[in-house]
Amino acid sequence: MRARTVLSLLAAVLAAYFAIRGAIAPDAQTALVVRVGAVAIFVAATTLALLVPGRAAADTSHPARMPRWAAMAASAAATTLPVIATAGMAGTDAASAPNATWFVGAGGVVFTIVCARRRPIAAWAGIAVFSVATTVVVGSIATGFVAGLLGSLLWVAVAQLVVLFTDQAYRDTVRLATIQQESASWRRAQESRGRERRERVRVALAVAGPVLTRVIEAAGHLTDRERADAVIAEATLRDELRAARLLDARVRAALQERRRDGSTVTLFDEGGLDDLEPAAVGRVREQLAATLSGTRAAQIIVRTSRLEDTAVTVAGRTEDGDVDLWTEIPRG
């Protein structure tokens, strides 16, 4: 069972206890309508303080707190209890008659609930007025303390301390959860980078391994086709070093196709994709692969961009130097 539920049940039991005490006539001078009215005000104030849904804090510094209007209404209602509960009673009877001072503990219950629901200003302001009213109706502050006023003040003080400690624990919990989320995100990012590095190593070995093996076997005497393959392998390795963020299987295949057709393709990554989410990077790569597959330009330059709306620019020229391609791949 949640702690809030347990505390609410405890408050409800105390409220029922004081309501029963208030319903018992302290003497014949107290009219039935007055007793019923005082008990009804107390029950209404307690119900309002307990059951009105709270509002969550915007800054997550503490759990939900009682609405301000509800705190003010409950506190205001509780401050009227000393006057209403003792209406028609003599000054000495207000302090000495059986069950006559039930309103002191009843008011303490209401103010304690208001304070516990994170409205300490309303609680302390209410109990200050309540203390003055109680002192007036019972005759002196000492008599009020004997009647239970000191206990009500201590209840509110304890509620204030509990709220301070629980709010600190709540903030620590929120901070710990944030740190755990950031740690998990960092770990996922590191794992993703690790996979990318392993993929680049795999590609480098797949591309350079056969070429280097052939160079060693032929003692450097390569055919024209083998020399062309070596040039393509060198360019592919350069891509992996210069622009790894631009590459995936589709982009690598498109680059390979363009180079085998005789195009010179150069990639530059200056960090223009670092702030993009993985899904956005995937869309950029998809459009880049489509752009490379659809051009026959002799010289192609691909460069990441730090512009607000553009992620990558692709420029292509013909063998005569004329502009054959200009594409800007958006970030979104």
C-alpha positions in Angstrom: 0.0 0.0 0.0 1.3 3.4 -0.9 2.5 5.8 1.9 0.1 8.5 0.7 -2.9 6.0 1.1 -1.8 5.0 4.6 -1.4 8.6 5.7 -4.7 9.6 4.2 -6.4 6.7 6.1 -4.7 7.8 9.3 -6.0 11.4 8.8 -9.5 10.1 8.0 -9.5 8.1 11.3 -8.4 11.1 13.3 -11.0 13.3 11.6 -13.7 10.7 12.4 -12.5 10.7 16.0 -12.7 14.4 16.5 -16.0 14.6 14.6 -17.5 12.1 17.0 -16.2 14.1 20.0 -17.7 17.2 18.5 -21.1 15.5 18.1 -21.3 14.7 21.8 -22.9 17.6 23.6 -20.5 19.2 26.2 -23.4 20.8 28.1 -27.0 21.8 27.6 -26.1 25.3 26.6 -24.7 24.2 23.2 -27.5 24.0 20.7 -27.8 20.9 18.5 -27.7 23.0 15.3 -24.4 24.7 16.5 -22.8 21.3 17.2 -23.9 19.9 13.9 -22.8 23.0 12.1 -19.3 23.0 13.6 -18.8 19.2 12.9 -20.1 19.7 9.3 -17.6 22.6 8.7 -14.8 20.4 10.1 -15.8 17.4 8.0 -16.1 19.5 4.9 -12.7 21.1 5.5 -11.0 17.7 6.1 -12.7 16.2 3.0 -11.6 19.1 0.9 -8.0 18.9 2.2 -7.8 15.2 1.7 -9.6 14.5 -1.6 -9.0 17.4 -3.9 -6.5 16.2 -6.6 -3.1 17.8 -6.5 -1.3 19.6 -9.3 2.1 18.4 -10.4 5.0 20.8 -10.3 6.3 22.1 -13.6 10.0 21.8 -12.5 9.7 18.3 -11.0 11.2 19.7 -7.7 8.4 18.0 -5.7 5.3 15.8 -6.1 1.9 17.1 -6.8 0.7 19.8 -4.3 -2.8 20.8 -3.2 -4.5 23.5 -5.3 -4.1 26.9 -3.7 -7.8 27.6 -3.6 -8.5 24.4 -1.8 -5.8 25.1 0.8 -7.1 28.6 1.4 -10.7 27.3 1.7 -9.9 24.4 4.1 -7.7 26.7 6.3 -10.3 29.4 6.4 -13.0 26.9 7.3 -10.9 25.5 10.1 -10.2 28.9 11.6 -13.9 29.4 12.3 -14.1 26.3 14.4 -13.2 27.9 17.8 -15.9 30.5 17.5 -18.6 28.2 16.1 -17.9 25.2 18.3 -18.1 27.3 21.5 -21.0 29.5 20.6 -23.4 29.8 23.6 -20.8 28.4 26.1 -19.4 30.3 29.0 -15.7 31.0 29.0 -14.9 28.4 31.6 -17.1 25.8 30.0 -15.2 26.3 26.7 -12.1 24.8 28.3 -13.4 22.5 31.0 -16.6 20.9 29.8 -16.3 17.2 28.5 -15.3 17.1 24.8 -15.6 21.0 24.7 -12.1 21.4 23.2 -12.5 18.9 20.4 -12.1 21.7 17.9 -8.5 22.3 18.9 -7.4 18.9 17.7 -9.8 19.0 14.8 -8.3 22.3 13.5 -4.8 20.8 14.0 -5.8 17.8 11.7 -6.9 20.2 8.9 -3.8 22.4 9.1 -1.5 19.3 9.2 -3.1 17.9 6.1 -2.8 21.3 4.3 0.9 21.5 5.2 1.5 17.9 4.3 0.0 18.6 0.9 2.7 21.2 0.3 0.8 24.4 1.2 2.8 25.4 4.3 2.0 29.2 4.0 -1.8 28.5 4.1 -1.3 26.1 7.0 0.8 28.4 9.1 -1.3 31.4 8.4 -4.4 29.4 9.3 -3.1 28.0 12.5 -1.9 31.4 13.6 -5.4 32.8 13.3 -6.7 29.6 14.8 -4.4 30.0 17.8 -5.6 33.5 18.4 -9.2 32.5 18.2 -8.7 29.5 20.5 -6.9 31.7 23.1 -9.8 34.1 23.0 -12.5 31.5 23.5 -10.7 29.5 26.2 -9.5 32.5 28.1 -5.7 32.3 28.0 -2.8 30.9 25.9 -1.9 28.6 28.8 -5.3 27.1 28.8 -5.2 26.8 25.0 -2.0 24.8 25.3 -3.5 22.5 27.9 -6.5 22.0 25.6 -4.2 20.8 22.8 -3.2 23.8 20.9 0.5 23.1 21.4 0.0 19.6 20.0 -1.7 21.0 16.9 1.3 23.4 16.4 3.7 20.5 16.7 1.7 18.4 14.2 2.0 21.2 11.6 5.7 21.6 12.4 6.3 17.9 12.0 4.4 17.9 8.7 6.6 20.8 7.5 9.7 18.8 8.3 8.4 15.6 6.7 7.6 17.6 3.5 11.0 19.2 3.4 12.7 15.8 3.8 10.4 14.0 1.3 10.8 16.8 -1.3 14.6 16.5 -1.0 14.3 12.7 -1.4 12.0 13.3 -4.4 14.5 15.7 -6.0 17.3 13.2 -5.5 15.2 10.4 -7.0 14.4 12.6 -10.1 18.1 13.5 -10.4 19.2 9.9 -10.1 16.6 8.9 -12.8 17.9 11.6 -15.1 21.5 10.5 -14.5 20.6 6.9 -15.3 18.8 7.9 -18.5 21.8 10.0 -19.6 24.1 7.1 -18.7 22.0 4.7 -20.7 21.9 7.1 -23.7 25.7 7.5 -23.5 26.1 3.7 -23.3 23.9 3.2 -26.4 25.8 5.9 -28.2 29.1 4.2 -27.4 27.8 0.9 -28.5 26.6 2.4 -31.7 29.9 4.0 -32.4 31.6 0.7 -31.6 29.5 -1.0 -34.2 30.3 1.7 -36.7 34.0 1.3 -36.0 33.8 -2.5 -36.4 31.9 -2.0 -39.6 34.6 0.4 -41.0 37.3 -2.1 -40.0 35.4 -4.9 -41.7 35.0 -2.8 -44.9 38.6 -1.8 -44.9 39.8 -5.4 -44.6 37.3 -6.5 -47.3 38.4 -3.7 -49.7 42.2 -3.5 -49.0 42.9 -7.1 -48.2 42.5 -8.6 -51.7 44.3 -5.7 -53.3 47.3 -5.9 -51.0 47.4 -9.6 -51.4 47.5 -9.3 -55.2 50.2 -6.6 -55.0 52.4 -8.8 -52.9 51.8 -11.8 -55.1 52.5 -9.9 -58.3 55.5 -8.0 -56.8 53.9 -4.8 -57.8 53.4 -5.7 -61.4 49.6 -5.2 -61.8 47.4 -5.2 -64.8 45.5 -2.1 -65.8 42.3 -3.5 -64.3 44.1 -4.3 -61.1 45.6 -0.8 -60.9 42.1 0.6 -61.3 40.8 -1.6 -58.5 43.7 -0.4 -56.3 42.8 3.2 -57.0 39.1 2.5 -56.1 40.2 0.7 -53.0 42.3 3.6 -51.9 39.4 6.0 -52.5 37.1 3.7 -50.5 39.5 3.7 -47.6 39.7 7.5 -47.8 35.9 7.7 -47.6 35.9 5.6 -44.4 38.4 7.9 -42.8 37.0 11.2 -44.0 33.2 10.7 -44.0 32.2 7.6 -42.1 28.9 9.3 -41.0 27.8 9.6 -44.6 28.3 5.9 -45.4 26.1 2.9 -45.2 25.8 -0.1 -47.5 23.7 1.8 -50.1 26.0 4.8 -50.3 29.1 2.5 -50.5 27.5 0.6 -53.4 26.6 3.9 -55.2 30.2 5.2 -54.7 31.7 1.9 -56.1 29.4 2.1 -59.1 30.3 5.7 -59.9 34.1 5.1 -59.6 33.9 2.0 -61.8 32.2 4.1 -64.4 35.2 6.5 -64.3 33.9 9.3 -62.0 36.1 10.9 -59.4 34.1 11.1 -56.1 35.4 13.0 -53.1 33.7 13.0 -49.7 34.1 15.6 -46.9 32.5 15.4 -43.5 33.1 18.4 -41.3 30.7 17.5 -38.5 27.5 18.6 -40.2 25.7 15.5 -39.2 26.8 15.3 -35.6 23.6 16.9 -34.2 21.2 14.8 -36.2 19.2 11.8 -34.8 20.0 8.4 -36.2 16.7 8.3 -38.2 17.5 11.7 -39.8 21.0 10.5 -40.7 19.5 7.4 -42.3 17.2 9.6 -44.5 20.2 11.7 -45.5 22.1 8.6 -46.5 19.2 7.3 -48.5 18.9 10.5 -50.5 22.6 10.6 -51.0 22.7 7.1 -52.4 19.8 8.0 -54.8 21.6 11.1 -55.9 24.8 9.3 -56.6 23.1 6.5 -58.5 21.3 9.0 -60.7 24.2 11.1 -61.9 26.9 10.5 -64.5 29.0 13.6 -63.6 32.8 13.1 -64.2 33.7 14.8 -60.9 31.5 14.6 -57.8 32.1 16.4 -54.5 30.0 15.5 -51.5 30.3 17.7 -48.4 28.3 17.9 -45.2 26.8 21.3 -44.3 26.3 23.2 -41.1 23.5 25.3 -42.6 20.3 25.3 -40.6 18.2 23.6 -43.4 20.9 21.7 -45.4 22.6 18.5 -44.2 24.7 17.6 -47.3 25.5 19.3 -50.6 26.4 17.3 -53.7 28.1 19.0 -56.6 29.0 17.5 -60.0 30.9 18.7 -63.1 31.3 17.3 -66.5 34.7 16.6 -68.1 34.6 20.1 -69.6 34.1 21.7 -66.2 30.4 22.6 -66.6 28.1 22.2 -63.6 26.2 19.0 -64.1 24.7 18.5 -60.7 23.8 20.5 -57.6 21.8 18.9 -54.9 21.1 20.0 -51.3 19.9 17.3 -49.0 17.7 18.7 -46.2 18.1 17.9 -42.6 14.5 17.0 -41.9 
